[in-house]
Amino acid sequence: LKFPWPFRLKQKSELASCPLRPTFPQVAHAAMKFAAICAIALIAVASGLKLDIVKVADPKGAGQGEPTMAGACSECTKYADYLDRNDPCVCFATDIQGTFADDSTKELTTRKGYGTETVNTGAKRLPESWMWHCRPVSSTEGLWKQC
């Protein structure tokens, strides 16, 4: 059975002499190009992720707590020169998430056997959130720590 030219199946001998069939060096060159493009793309993605990590370390801004006391103190020293009106700004910081009892510190006491058992229903405490001010806002001892 013979089919017209575009649909005819080629013999093995015809495939070997085909001018469009790539040779080994051409295939190897294409594979190296693909590997180089993948490596460049991976480096670009990795450097972009690293830049995002660096941005997280910046202060979060006014009214938003910092995850560390050092972060709050660095934000305070950044703006302290601009806040010097009547008194010099001496930076103090406090952890606002650990100041008061909240739902995360609630405990549940239940009967167990002939006694009772007390368990914490939430986290032991909320994650740290440090705020800064030029002087202690309250007179509670140990609440405001000088930077």
ABEGO torsion letter per residue (X at the ends): XBBBAAABBBBAAAAAABAABBBAAAAAAAAAAAAAAAAAAAAAAAAAAAAAAAAAABBAEBGBBBABAAAAAAAAAAAAAAABAABBBBBBBBBAAAABBBAAABBBBBBBEABBBBBBABBABBBBBBBBBABBABABBGABBBX
